[in-house]
């Protein structure tokens, strides 16, 4: 199909933000049982129908939101987006 993007056979269904956050929190809880974080992300991602990279980003965002990492929280990102819309 022209213009279609290949996603490696993964489902193109977009998961709601609440589901992504829940899956990411679950991944954080399961991290001790895997040899590496990438093995964990790959295993869980294949079960829920997303890519390991997507899941890794969701986990990072949850860590930011919980203060475990120094990054912009979900609230900060939403507020910045709203302010940018006001300017433009």
Backbone as JSON, one array per atom type, in Angstrom:
{
  "sequence": "XXXXXXXXXXXXXXXXXXXXXXXXXXXXXXXXXXXXXXXXXXXXXXXXXXXXXXXXXXXXXXXXXXXXXXXXXXXXXXXXXXXXXXXX",
  "N": [[0.84, -1.18, 0.0], [0.71, 2.15, -0.95], [2.44, 4.72, 0.74], [2.08, 3.58, 3.21], [3.41, 2.72, 6.36], [5.93, 0.51, 7.4], [5.9, -1.52, 10.22], [7.37, -3.54, 11.28], [5.74, -5.79, 11.5], [4.3, -5.48, 13.77], [1.32, -4.66, 15.57], [-0.66, -1.91, 14.54], [-2.3, -0.62, 16.21], [-3.02, 1.89, 18.43], [-2.24, 2.33, 21.77], [-4.1, 3.5, 24.57], [-3.07, 6.31, 26.64], [-3.31, 5.75, 29.42], [-3.21, 2.98, 29.52], [-0.67, 2.52, 28.47], [0.91, 3.68, 30.49], [0.27, 2.0, 32.63], [1.23, -0.5, 31.71], [3.94, 0.14, 31.56], [4.53, 0.62, 34.28], [4.1, -1.95, 35.26], [6.15, -3.27, 33.93], [8.36, -2.14, 35.19], [8.07, -3.27, 37.7], [8.6, -5.94, 37.15], [11.24, -6.08, 36.52], [13.38, -7.36, 37.86], [13.39, -10.06, 37.19], [14.46, -10.51, 34.72], [17.29, -10.95, 32.53], [18.46, -8.76, 31.29], [17.6, -5.3, 30.76], [16.78, -4.81, 28.15], [16.06, -7.37, 27.28], [13.86, -7.77, 28.89], [12.15, -5.69, 27.96], [11.79, -6.48, 25.29], [10.53, -8.99, 25.59], [8.13, -8.38, 27.01], [6.99, -6.46, 25.31], [6.46, -7.94, 22.98], [4.36, -9.45, 23.84], [2.3, -7.64, 24.28], [1.94, -6.36, 21.91], [3.48, -4.19, 20.91], [6.43, -2.27, 20.06], [9.71, -2.96, 21.38], [11.21, -0.68, 21.79], [9.24, 1.32, 21.97], [8.0, 0.56, 24.38], [10.19, 0.87, 26.08], [10.48, 3.66, 26.03], [8.06, 4.41, 27.22], [8.43, 3.37, 29.78], [10.59, 4.94, 30.64], [9.28, 7.42, 30.75], [7.44, 7.0, 32.83], [9.26, 6.63, 34.9], [10.33, 9.23, 34.96], [8.02, 10.63, 35.73], [7.65, 9.61, 38.28], [9.78, 10.62, 39.6], [12.17, 9.24, 39.56], [13.99, 9.62, 37.61], [15.67, 12.33, 35.96], [13.85, 14.12, 34.17], [11.43, 15.63, 31.97], [8.18, 15.68, 33.28], [5.02, 14.05, 32.61], [2.98, 15.88, 33.05], [4.44, 18.3, 32.87], [5.22, 18.19, 30.17], [2.72, 18.3, 28.89], [1.82, 20.81, 29.73], [3.77, 22.49, 28.61], [3.28, 22.02, 25.9], [0.71, 23.1, 25.7], [1.25, 25.8, 26.26], [2.9, 26.41, 24.08], [1.04, 26.21, 22.03], [-0.55, 28.41, 22.62], [1.16, 30.5, 22.0], [1.52, 30.27, 19.27]],
  "CA": [[0.0, 0.0, 0.0], [1.53, 3.35, -1.01], [2.38, 5.61, 1.89], [1.96, 2.84, 4.47], [4.68, 2.51, 7.04], [6.15, -0.83, 7.93], [6.23, -1.47, 11.65], [7.96, -4.81, 11.68], [4.74, -6.79, 11.78], [3.59, -5.17, 14.99], [0.01, -4.07, 15.41], [-0.62, -0.46, 14.46], [-3.27, -0.1, 17.16], [-2.41, 2.79, 19.4], [-2.75, 2.09, 23.11], [-4.39, 4.74, 25.31], [-2.0, 6.69, 27.59], [-3.48, 5.07, 30.71], [-2.75, 1.6, 29.34], [0.78, 2.58, 28.33], [1.49, 3.94, 31.82], [0.09, 0.79, 33.44], [2.17, -1.5, 31.2], [5.28, 0.58, 31.96], [4.68, 0.36, 35.72], [4.23, -3.39, 35.41], [7.49, -3.62, 33.46], [9.29, -1.75, 36.25], [7.93, -4.24, 38.78], [9.12, -7.23, 36.7], [12.62, -5.92, 36.02], [14.36, -8.23, 38.51], [13.37, -11.43, 36.71], [15.07, -10.6, 33.39], [18.75, -10.84, 32.48], [18.78, -7.38, 30.94], [16.41, -4.48, 30.54], [16.33, -4.99, 26.78], [15.37, -8.67, 27.24], [12.56, -7.51, 29.51], [11.33, -4.88, 27.05], [11.46, -7.3, 24.13], [9.58, -10.02, 25.99], [6.82, -7.78, 27.35], [6.46, -5.8, 24.11], [5.91, -8.93, 22.06], [3.11, -9.95, 24.41], [1.23, -6.63, 24.23], [1.79, -5.89, 20.54], [4.17, -2.93, 20.6], [7.86, -2.5, 19.9], [10.49, -2.84, 22.62], [11.61, 0.73, 21.92], [8.08, 2.06, 22.49], [7.86, 0.23, 25.8], [11.31, 1.5, 26.79], [10.16, 5.09, 26.19], [6.98, 4.51, 28.21], [9.03, 3.13, 31.1], [11.36, 6.15, 30.98], [8.34, 8.47, 31.12], [6.93, 6.68, 34.17], [10.36, 6.94, 35.82], [10.36, 10.68, 35.07], [6.84, 11.05, 36.49], [7.82, 9.19, 39.67], [10.96, 11.28, 40.15], [13.32, 8.34, 39.55], [14.9, 10.13, 36.58], [15.54, 13.78, 35.82], [13.3, 14.44, 32.86], [10.14, 16.32, 32.03], [7.05, 14.81, 33.63], [3.89, 14.09, 31.67], [2.32, 17.16, 33.28], [5.3, 19.34, 32.31], [5.13, 18.12, 28.71], [1.39, 18.77, 28.47], [1.77, 22.26, 29.98], [4.61, 23.12, 27.59], [2.55, 21.92, 24.63], [-0.39, 24.08, 25.76], [1.85, 27.14, 26.15], [3.33, 26.58, 22.69], [-0.16, 26.45, 21.21], [-0.97, 29.78, 22.88], [2.09, 31.41, 21.33], [1.37, 30.17, 17.82]],
  "C": [[0.89, 1.24, 0.0], [1.34, 4.21, 0.23], [2.25, 4.89, 3.22], [3.34, 2.65, 5.06], [4.77, 1.1, 7.54], [6.52, -0.7, 9.4], [6.7, -2.83, 12.14], [6.94, -5.87, 12.04], [3.96, -6.54, 13.06], [2.24, -4.54, 14.67], [0.13, -2.55, 15.37], [-1.63, 0.18, 15.4], [-2.55, 0.7, 18.23], [-3.06, 2.53, 20.76], [-3.02, 3.42, 23.8], [-3.28, 5.04, 26.32], [-2.1, 5.97, 28.93], [-2.95, 3.64, 30.64], [-1.23, 1.58, 29.22], [1.46, 2.78, 29.68], [1.39, 2.69, 32.7], [1.08, -0.3, 33.02], [3.6, -1.13, 31.63], [5.52, 0.34, 33.44], [4.85, -1.14, 35.99], [5.62, -3.85, 35.0], [8.53, -3.27, 34.52], [9.25, -2.76, 37.39], [8.57, -5.59, 38.43], [10.6, -7.21, 36.37], [13.62, -6.88, 36.65], [14.42, -9.64, 37.91], [14.02, -11.61, 35.33], [16.57, -10.37, 33.48], [19.18, -9.41, 32.19], [17.48, -6.61, 30.73], [15.88, -4.66, 29.12], [15.59, -6.32, 26.61], [13.96, -8.52, 27.82], [11.65, -6.77, 28.54], [10.89, -5.7, 25.85], [10.39, -8.33, 24.45], [8.19, -9.44, 26.23], [6.19, -7.17, 26.11], [5.83, -6.79, 23.15], [4.56, -9.46, 22.55], [1.96, -8.94, 24.31], [1.07, -6.01, 22.85], [2.36, -4.51, 20.26], [5.64, -3.26, 20.39], [8.55, -2.34, 21.26], [10.9, -1.4, 22.86], [10.45, 1.57, 22.45], [7.93, 1.81, 23.98], [8.97, 0.87, 26.61], [11.04, 2.98, 27.04], [9.05, 5.29, 27.22], [7.52, 4.33, 29.63], [9.82, 4.35, 31.54], [10.42, 7.28, 31.42], [7.76, 8.24, 32.51], [8.02, 6.98, 35.21], [10.49, 8.44, 36.02], [9.22, 11.17, 35.96], [6.96, 10.71, 37.97], [9.05, 9.81, 40.33], [12.19, 10.38, 40.22], [14.37, 8.77, 38.54], [14.69, 11.64, 36.5], [15.12, 14.09, 34.39], [11.97, 15.15, 33.05], [9.02, 15.32, 32.33], [5.97, 14.94, 32.56], [3.16, 15.42, 31.81], [3.12, 18.3, 32.66], [5.2, 19.37, 30.78], [3.8, 18.66, 28.2], [1.29, 20.28, 28.63], [2.6, 23.01, 28.93], [3.92, 23.13, 26.23], [1.42, 22.95, 24.58], [0.15, 25.5, 25.61], [2.32, 27.42, 24.73], [2.16, 26.85, 21.77], [-0.65, 27.88, 21.39], [-0.13, 30.79, 22.11], [1.85, 31.42, 19.83], [-0.05, 30.32, 17.5]]
}
